[in-house]
Amino acid sequence: MIIDASGFVGAIKYMTLHKIKDPKTVSLIKYELGNIVWKMQRWGDVKAPKDLLATWLQAVESFEMIEPEYTEVLTIATKTDLSFYDAAYLWLAKQKGEPILTMDKDFEKKWDVIHPKDL
């Protein structure tokens, strides 16, 4: 299963992270998770942002981390009107023939998706 940042955070929220089998992602997820923690810190939603980020990064280290083929990602982004970031996850999903665990509605009409609460 391909995991994007929203899918990872959603799986924590819905307590379904343990149900993910053979997780795969792109290295971009680390930056996206950092950005989420940064926003949470700015909004006052987290008291120990460094600890939260360290925990999340440690969790994704167990995922198979795949570096995308960037020119192919650009082609997908152009054809689908997805952001380059989202297109990287779609590229990986197409490479592996697997669904994307996400809460991002932009993927719904472009690929097979699973919402974290449905795991």
HELIX and SHEET records of a PDB file:
HELIX    1   1 ALA A    5  LYS A   13  1                                   9    
HELIX    2   2 LEU A   17  LYS A   19  5                                   3    
HELIX    3   3 LEU A   28  TRP A   43  1                                  16    
HELIX    4   4 PRO A   49  VAL A   60  1                                  12    
HELIX    5   5 TYR A   70  THR A   80  1                                  11    
HELIX    6   6 PHE A   84  LYS A   96  1                                  13    
HELIX    7   7 LYS A  105  PHE A  107  5                                   3    
HELIX    8   8 PRO A  116  ASP A  118  5                                   3    
SHEET    1   A 3 ILE A   2  ILE A   3  0                                        
SHEET    2   A 3 ILE A 100  LEU A 101  1                                        
SHEET    3   A 3 VAL A 113  ILE A 114  1                                        
SHEET    1   B 2 LYS A  24  VAL A  26  0                                        
SHEET    2   B 2 GLU A  64  ILE A  66  1                                        
END                                                                             
